[in-house]
Amino acid sequence: MRADLLTDAVEGFDEALAAVDGFDQVLVGGLLRPQPAQAAGLAGLADAVAGSPLAGRVAEAAEKTAAGAADEDHFMALAAARTALLGSVHDALVARVEDAVGRPRAEEPAAAAAGVEHPVNLLVAARSWLCDLARAGWQGIDHELVGGAAPVVTAMLSEPGLRRLAALLDGFAAELAASCPGATLERMPVRRWADLWSRAMLLTLPGADRAAAVAEATGRLLPLGVDVHEHATAVQAQVHAVFEPADGGTPRLVRASVSAPKPDTVVGAGLWQLLRPHMSLLAAVSEGRAMELDAMPVTAEGDLIWDDARAALGESAEPFTTARVALPTAAAAPVTPVDRHPTRIAVPVLLEGYAVEDEGERVAFRVAGERLAVDAGRVPAAGPLTAEAVASSAACIGLLRWDAGEFLVQPLAVERTVRKKPVAVHAGAWAGGTADKAGVRAEKAATDAVTVLRERAGRLLRK
């Protein structure tokens, strides 16, 4: 890996983020009657896209907003400009990562598939609520304003094609409600809320959430590792893998995800009980085996739409062998414009021959003379991989991410030397079941918790 490329400055990078930050500060005070300092933030956003097709609309939107005369179309133009700027940052970072790892460049995404038209009234209602939020600003939010999302979300949930937007609005509203009233907040997640607002605004455009065309994948799937996303009421496991087409085509990086609702008492290794019944791939990950796919649906972005009926367990496929042999030639999937954002970057990499710098709470790898921070906080508690194992490792399969101005490595698996022999430790080792004592205890505790909850739910229903 050319680790030096991950630390070199990217031309125009700071200027783009400065324009985004300037606009985000405008949203703090609100777009209804911007102050002179906020008007400067609006002008900075317009200047940043002056050479793009958005230039005219954004310049008009910035002018109208600064004068307190903007409408919903103007707010949409501002959200689009902000998204485009972060998309350019995403593209620059991805290009830098591709140069550093030396992998094939992704092709442009396929055309969007024809989709079912959604009720326009629901999209208009969602956009209206988002514009009211923008007018009030984060400092002006209160429970009445935030509560306006509830009927919109409820109506959207009955439309399968709108559930993506409904989930975004529901989560956004919940975060805002927990922070009301905004006038009393000492600190707020300014960029995060601006991210959620601008993304939701774009998704209210008809066709913006239309899925990319779906193809079929037939061949061998070689898992690399599992990334676990956990929330108090939901959990998702995302398997990163290399797909080798049966026709001998170029290997591809793909993902397969499974999600499930969960009670907040189910944590750690107990999460796998909720996920296993929905995806046989987890068993293959746990056993270190490949899977043979037969016409498995896959999007242009490399997301497998998992169907157990189209997959069968294959031969042994050790992830570090896959990372050393198949990963270097695997092409990354393209990213659709609406999804281009720096936080979305998660590139599988293999690191070897590094020195570990253990700084107590933080660990870093010294790769080819360059320091690469390790995001040990993302290592899930649902597996045997620990910060201690990472600190004593000699090789690592991880996801290269970008956060807070630097590239980080999120470990998915490490190799360490035990009694002069290399031993692999995987974050997803317990995905398909385990005989590990700690894992067995955690699963038993989760089983007991679910049993109690079912009994209580049964008593409530009987009443």
VENVENWO-V781854 format. One record per residue. N is the residue number from 1. RES is the residue in one small letter. PSI is psi as a letter, one per 40 degrees, with the letter a starting at -180 (NA if undefined). BURIAL is I if it has 24 or more other C-alpha atoms within 12 Angstrom, else O. Layout:
n:N res:RES psi:PSI burial:BURIAL
n:N res:RES psi:PSI burial:BURIAL
//
This chain:
n:1 res:m psi:h burial:I
n:2 res:r psi:g burial:O
n:3 res:a psi:d burial:I
n:4 res:d psi:d burial:O
n:5 res:l psi:d burial:I
n:6 res:l psi:e burial:I
n:7 res:t psi:e burial:I
n:8 res:d psi:i burial:O
n:9 res:a psi:i burial:O
n:10 res:v psi:h burial:I
n:11 res:e psi:h burial:O
n:12 res:g psi:e burial:O
n:13 res:f psi:d burial:I
n:14 res:d psi:d burial:O
n:15 res:e psi:d burial:O
n:16 res:a psi:d burial:I
n:17 res:l psi:d burial:I
n:18 res:a psi:d burial:I
n:19 res:a psi:d burial:I
n:20 res:v psi:d burial:I
n:21 res:d psi:d burial:I
n:22 res:g psi:d burial:I
n:23 res:f psi:d burial:I
n:24 res:d psi:d burial:I
n:25 res:q psi:d burial:I
n:26 res:v psi:d burial:I
n:27 res:l psi:d burial:I
n:28 res:v psi:d burial:I
n:29 res:g psi:e burial:I
n:30 res:g psi:i burial:I
n:31 res:l psi:e burial:I
n:32 res:l psi:d burial:I
n:33 res:r psi:g burial:O
n:34 res:p psi:i burial:I
n:35 res:q psi:i burial:O
n:36 res:p psi:d burial:O
n:37 res:a psi:d burial:O
n:38 res:q psi:d burial:I
n:39 res:a psi:d burial:I
n:40 res:a psi:d burial:I
n:41 res:g psi:d burial:I
n:42 res:l psi:d burial:I
n:43 res:a psi:d burial:I
n:44 res:g psi:d burial:I
n:45 res:l psi:d burial:I
n:46 res:a psi:d burial:I
n:47 res:d psi:d burial:I
n:48 res:a psi:d burial:I
n:49 res:v psi:e burial:I
n:50 res:a psi:d burial:O
n:51 res:g psi:e burial:O
n:52 res:s psi:i burial:O
n:53 res:p psi:e burial:O
n:54 res:l psi:e burial:I
n:55 res:a psi:d burial:I
n:56 res:g psi:d burial:O
n:57 res:r psi:d burial:I
n:58 res:v psi:d burial:I
n:59 res:a psi:d burial:I
n:60 res:e psi:d burial:I
n:61 res:a psi:d burial:I
n:62 res:a psi:d burial:I
n:63 res:e psi:d burial:I
n:64 res:k psi:d burial:I
n:65 res:t psi:d burial:I
n:66 res:a psi:d burial:I
n:67 res:a psi:e burial:O
n:68 res:g psi:f burial:O
n:69 res:a psi:f burial:O
n:70 res:a psi:i burial:I
n:71 res:d psi:a burial:I
n:72 res:e psi:d burial:I
n:73 res:d psi:d burial:I
n:74 res:h psi:d burial:I
n:75 res:f psi:d burial:I
n:76 res:m psi:d burial:I
n:77 res:a psi:d burial:I
n:78 res:l psi:d burial:I
n:79 res:a psi:d burial:I
n:80 res:a psi:d burial:I
n:81 res:a psi:d burial:I
n:82 res:r psi:d burial:I
n:83 res:t psi:d burial:I
n:84 res:a psi:d burial:I
n:85 res:l psi:d burial:I
n:86 res:l psi:d burial:I
n:87 res:g psi:d burial:I
n:88 res:s psi:d burial:I
n:89 res:v psi:d burial:I
n:90 res:h psi:d burial:I
n:91 res:d psi:d burial:I
n:92 res:a psi:d burial:I
n:93 res:l psi:d burial:I
n:94 res:v psi:d burial:I
n:95 res:a psi:d burial:I
n:96 res:r psi:d burial:I
n:97 res:v psi:d burial:I
n:98 res:e psi:d burial:I
n:99 res:d psi:d burial:O
n:100 res:a psi:d burial:I
n:101 res:v psi:e burial:I
n:102 res:g psi:f burial:O
n:103 res:r psi:i burial:I
n:104 res:p psi:i burial:I
n:105 res:r psi:i burial:I
n:106 res:a psi:i burial:I
n:107 res:e psi:i burial:O
n:108 res:e psi:i burial:O
n:109 res:p psi:i burial:O
n:110 res:a psi:i burial:O
n:111 res:a psi:i burial:O
n:112 res:a psi:i burial:O
n:113 res:a psi:i burial:O
n:114 res:a psi:h burial:O
n:115 res:g psi:i burial:O
n:116 res:v psi:h burial:O
n:117 res:e psi:h burial:O
n:118 res:h psi:i burial:I
n:119 res:p psi:h burial:O
n:120 res:v psi:d burial:O
n:121 res:n psi:d burial:O
n:122 res:l psi:d burial:I
n:123 res:l psi:d burial:I
n:124 res:v psi:d burial:I
n:125 res:a psi:d burial:I
n:126 res:a psi:d burial:I
n:127 res:r psi:d burial:I
n:128 res:s psi:d burial:I
n:129 res:w psi:d burial:I
n:130 res:l psi:d burial:I
n:131 res:c psi:d burial:I
n:132 res:d psi:d burial:I
n:133 res:l psi:d burial:I
n:134 res:a psi:d burial:I
n:135 res:r psi:d burial:I
n:136 res:a psi:d burial:I
n:137 res:g psi:i burial:I
n:138 res:w psi:d burial:I
n:139 res:q psi:e burial:I
n:140 res:g psi:e burial:I
n:141 res:i psi:i burial:I
n:142 res:d psi:i burial:I
n:143 res:h psi:d burial:O
n:144 res:e psi:d burial:O
n:145 res:l psi:d burial:I
n:146 res:v psi:d burial:I
n:147 res:g psi:e burial:I
n:148 res:g psi:e burial:I
n:149 res:a psi:d burial:I
n:150 res:a psi:d burial:I
n:151 res:p psi:d burial:O
n:152 res:v psi:d burial:I
n:153 res:v psi:d burial:I
n:154 res:t psi:d burial:O
n:155 res:a psi:d burial:I
n:156 res:m psi:d burial:I
n:157 res:l psi:d burial:O
n:158 res:s psi:e burial:O
n:159 res:e psi:h burial:O
n:160 res:p psi:d burial:O
n:161 res:g psi:e burial:I
n:162 res:l psi:e burial:I
n:163 res:r psi:d burial:I
n:164 res:r psi:d burial:I
n:165 res:l psi:d burial:I
n:166 res:a psi:d burial:I
n:167 res:a psi:d burial:I
n:168 res:l psi:d burial:I
n:169 res:l psi:d burial:I
n:170 res:d psi:d burial:I
n:171 res:g psi:d burial:I
n:172 res:f psi:d burial:I
n:173 res:a psi:d burial:I
n:174 res:a psi:d burial:O
n:175 res:e psi:d burial:I
n:176 res:l psi:d burial:I
n:177 res:a psi:d burial:I
n:178 res:a psi:e burial:O
n:179 res:s psi:e burial:I
n:180 res:c psi:i burial:I
n:181 res:p psi:i burial:O
n:182 res:g psi:d burial:I
n:183 res:a psi:e burial:O
n:184 res:t psi:e burial:O
n:185 res:l psi:h burial:O
n:186 res:e psi:d burial:O
n:187 res:r psi:i burial:O
n:188 res:m psi:i burial:I
n:189 res:p psi:g burial:O
n:190 res:v psi:d burial:I
n:191 res:r psi:d burial:I
n:192 res:r psi:d burial:O
n:193 res:w psi:d burial:I
n:194 res:a psi:d burial:I
n:195 res:d psi:d burial:I
n:196 res:l psi:d burial:I
n:197 res:w psi:d burial:I
n:198 res:s psi:d burial:I
n:199 res:r psi:d burial:I
n:200 res:a psi:d burial:I
n:201 res:m psi:d burial:I
n:202 res:l psi:d burial:I
n:203 res:l psi:e burial:I
n:204 res:t psi:e burial:I
n:205 res:l psi:h burial:I
n:206 res:p psi:h burial:O
n:207 res:g psi:e burial:O
n:208 res:a psi:d burial:I
n:209 res:d psi:e burial:I
n:210 res:r psi:h burial:I
n:211 res:a psi:i burial:I
n:212 res:a psi:i burial:I
n:213 res:a psi:i burial:O
n:214 res:v psi:h burial:I
n:215 res:a psi:a burial:O
n:216 res:e psi:h burial:I
n:217 res:a psi:h burial:I
n:218 res:t psi:h burial:I
n:219 res:g psi:a burial:I
n:220 res:r psi:h burial:I
n:221 res:l psi:h burial:I
n:222 res:l psi:h burial:I
n:223 res:p psi:i burial:I
n:224 res:l psi:d burial:I
n:225 res:g psi:i burial:I
n:226 res:v psi:h burial:I
n:227 res:d psi:h burial:I
n:228 res:v psi:h burial:I
n:229 res:h psi:h burial:I
n:230 res:e psi:h burial:I
n:231 res:h psi:i burial:O
n:232 res:a psi:d burial:O
n:233 res:t psi:e burial:O
n:234 res:a psi:i burial:I
n:235 res:v psi:i burial:I
n:236 res:q psi:h burial:I
n:237 res:a psi:h burial:I
n:238 res:q psi:h burial:I
n:239 res:v psi:h burial:I
n:240 res:h psi:h burial:I
n:241 res:a psi:i burial:I
n:242 res:v psi:h burial:I
n:243 res:f psi:h burial:I
n:244 res:e psi:h burial:I
n:245 res:p psi:i burial:I
n:246 res:a psi:d burial:O
n:247 res:d psi:e burial:O
n:248 res:g psi:e burial:O
n:249 res:g psi:i burial:O
n:250 res:t psi:h burial:I
n:251 res:p psi:i burial:I
n:252 res:r psi:i burial:I
n:253 res:l psi:h burial:I
n:254 res:v psi:i burial:I
n:255 res:r psi:i burial:I
n:256 res:a psi:h burial:I
n:257 res:s psi:i burial:I
n:258 res:v psi:h burial:I
n:259 res:s psi:i burial:I
n:260 res:a psi:i burial:I
n:261 res:p psi:i burial:O
n:262 res:k psi:i burial:I
n:263 res:p psi:i burial:I
n:264 res:d psi:e burial:O
n:265 res:t psi:e burial:I
n:266 res:v psi:h burial:I
n:267 res:v psi:i burial:I
n:268 res:g psi:a burial:I
n:269 res:a psi:e burial:I
n:270 res:g psi:e burial:I
n:271 res:l psi:d burial:I
n:272 res:w psi:d burial:I
n:273 res:q psi:d burial:I
n:274 res:l psi:d burial:I
n:275 res:l psi:d burial:I
n:276 res:r psi:d burial:I
n:277 res:p psi:e burial:O
n:278 res:h psi:e burial:I
n:279 res:m psi:h burial:I
n:280 res:s psi:e burial:I
n:281 res:l psi:d burial:I
n:282 res:l psi:d burial:I
n:283 res:a psi:d burial:I
n:284 res:a psi:d burial:I
n:285 res:v psi:d burial:I
n:286 res:s psi:d burial:I
n:287 res:e psi:e burial:I
n:288 res:g psi:f burial:I
n:289 res:r psi:i burial:I
n:290 res:a psi:i burial:I
n:291 res:m psi:i burial:I
n:292 res:e psi:h burial:I
n:293 res:l psi:i burial:I
n:294 res:d psi:h burial:I
n:295 res:a psi:f burial:I
n:296 res:m psi:h burial:I
n:297 res:p psi:h burial:I
n:298 res:v psi:h burial:I
n:299 res:t psi:i burial:I
n:300 res:a psi:d burial:I
n:301 res:e psi:e burial:I
n:302 res:g psi:e burial:I
n:303 res:d psi:h burial:I
n:304 res:l psi:h burial:I
n:305 res:i psi:g burial:I
n:306 res:w psi:h burial:I
n:307 res:d psi:h burial:I
n:308 res:d psi:d burial:I
n:309 res:a psi:e burial:O
n:310 res:r psi:e burial:I
n:311 res:a psi:i burial:I
n:312 res:a psi:i burial:I
n:313 res:l psi:h burial:I
n:314 res:g psi:a burial:I
n:315 res:e psi:i burial:O
n:316 res:s psi:h burial:O
n:317 res:a psi:g burial:I
n:318 res:e psi:h burial:I
n:319 res:p psi:d burial:I
n:320 res:f psi:d burial:I
n:321 res:t psi:d burial:I
n:322 res:t psi:d burial:I
n:323 res:a psi:d burial:I
n:324 res:r psi:d burial:O
n:325 res:v psi:d burial:O
n:326 res:a psi:d burial:I
n:327 res:l psi:d burial:I
n:328 res:p psi:d burial:I
n:329 res:t psi:e burial:I
n:330 res:a psi:h burial:I
n:331 res:a psi:h burial:I
n:332 res:a psi:i burial:I
n:333 res:a psi:i burial:I
n:334 res:p psi:i burial:I
n:335 res:v psi:h burial:I
n:336 res:t psi:i burial:I
n:337 res:p psi:d burial:I
n:338 res:v psi:e burial:I
n:339 res:d psi:e burial:I
n:340 res:r psi:h burial:I
n:341 res:h psi:i burial:I
n:342 res:p psi:d burial:I
n:343 res:t psi:e burial:I
n:344 res:r psi:e burial:I
n:345 res:i psi:h burial:I
n:346 res:a psi:g burial:I
n:347 res:v psi:h burial:I
n:348 res:p psi:h burial:I
n:349 res:v psi:i burial:I
n:350 res:l psi:h burial:I
n:351 res:l psi:h burial:I
n:352 res:e psi:i burial:I
n:353 res:g psi:f burial:O
n:354 res:y psi:i burial:I
n:355 res:a psi:i burial:I
n:356 res:v psi:h burial:I
n:357 res:e psi:h burial:O
n:358 res:d psi:h burial:O
n:359 res:e psi:f burial:O
n:360 res:g psi:c burial:O
n:361 res:e psi:d burial:O
n:362 res:r psi:i burial:O
n:363 res:v psi:i burial:I
n:364 res:a psi:i burial:I
n:365 res:f psi:h burial:I
n:366 res:r psi:h burial:I
n:367 res:v psi:h burial:I
n:368 res:a psi:f burial:O
n:369 res:g psi:e burial:O
n:370 res:e psi:i burial:O
n:371 res:r psi:h burial:I
n:372 res:l psi:h burial:I
n:373 res:a psi:i burial:I
n:374 res:v psi:h burial:I
n:375 res:d psi:g burial:I
n:376 res:a psi:e burial:I
n:377 res:g psi:e burial:O
n:378 res:r psi:e burial:I
n:379 res:v psi:h burial:I
n:380 res:p psi:i burial:I
n:381 res:a psi:e burial:I
n:382 res:a psi:f burial:I
n:383 res:g psi:i burial:I
n:384 res:p psi:e burial:I
n:385 res:l psi:h burial:I
n:386 res:t psi:i burial:I
n:387 res:a psi:d burial:I
n:388 res:e psi:d burial:O
n:389 res:a psi:d burial:I
n:390 res:v psi:d burial:I
n:391 res:a psi:d burial:I
n:392 res:s psi:e burial:I
n:393 res:s psi:i burial:I
n:394 res:a psi:e burial:I
n:395 res:a psi:i burial:I
n:396 res:c psi:h burial:I
n:397 res:i psi:h burial:I
n:398 res:g psi:i burial:I
n:399 res:l psi:h burial:I
n:400 res:l psi:h burial:I
n:401 res:r psi:i burial:I
n:402 res:w psi:h burial:I
n:403 res:d psi:h burial:O
n:404 res:a psi:f burial:O
n:405 res:g psi:e burial:O
n:406 res:e psi:i burial:I
n:407 res:f psi:i burial:I
n:408 res:l psi:i burial:I
n:409 res:v psi:h burial:I
n:410 res:q psi:h burial:I
n:411 res:p psi:h burial:I
n:412 res:l psi:d burial:I
n:413 res:a psi:i burial:I
n:414 res:v psi:i burial:I
n:415 res:e psi:h burial:I
n:416 res:r psi:i burial:I
n:417 res:t psi:h burial:O
n:418 res:v psi:h burial:O
n:419 res:r psi:f burial:O
n:420 res:k psi:e burial:O
n:421 res:k psi:i burial:O
n:422 res:p psi:h burial:O
n:423 res:v psi:h burial:O
n:424 res:a psi:h burial:I
n:425 res:v psi:h burial:I
n:426 res:h psi:h burial:I
n:427 res:a psi:d burial:I
n:428 res:g psi:f burial:I
n:429 res:a psi:d burial:I
n:430 res:w psi:e burial:I
n:431 res:a psi:d burial:I
n:432 res:g psi:e burial:I
n:433 res:g psi:i burial:I
n:434 res:t psi:i burial:I
n:435 res:a psi:e burial:O
n:436 res:d psi:h burial:O
n:437 res:k psi:d burial:O
n:438 res:a psi:d burial:O
n:439 res:g psi:d burial:I
n:440 res:v psi:d burial:I
n:441 res:r psi:d burial:O
n:442 res:a psi:d burial:I
n:443 res:e psi:d burial:I
n:444 res:k psi:d burial:I
n:445 res:a psi:d burial:O
n:446 res:a psi:d burial:I
n:447 res:t psi:d burial:I
n:448 res:d psi:d burial:O
n:449 res:a psi:d burial:O
n:450 res:v psi:d burial:I
n:451 res:t psi:d burial:O
n:452 res:v psi:d burial:O
n:453 res:l psi:d burial:O
n:454 res:r psi:d burial:O
n:455 res:e psi:d burial:O
n:456 res:r psi:d burial:O
n:457 res:a psi:d burial:O
n:458 res:g psi:d burial:O
n:459 res:r psi:d burial:O
n:460 res:l psi:d burial:O
n:461 res:l psi:d burial:O
n:462 res:r psi:d burial:O
n:463 res:k psi:NA burial:O
//
